[in-house]
Amino acid sequence: MIHLAYLDAGSGSLIVQAVVGGVAGAAVAAKLYWRRLVDRFRRQPTDQR
């Protein structure tokens, strides 16, 4: 069985752009949620208790 597939430059560029955008979005989301998690468990100074 022969499978013929063709990806032109535009399709390859779209795939690369989608992957890079997804990774960048995931990194920003992880940074925001990490900050919330760290802030929740951070010790407060004793004068604010």
Order of alpha helices (4+ residues) and beta strands (2+ residues): alpha
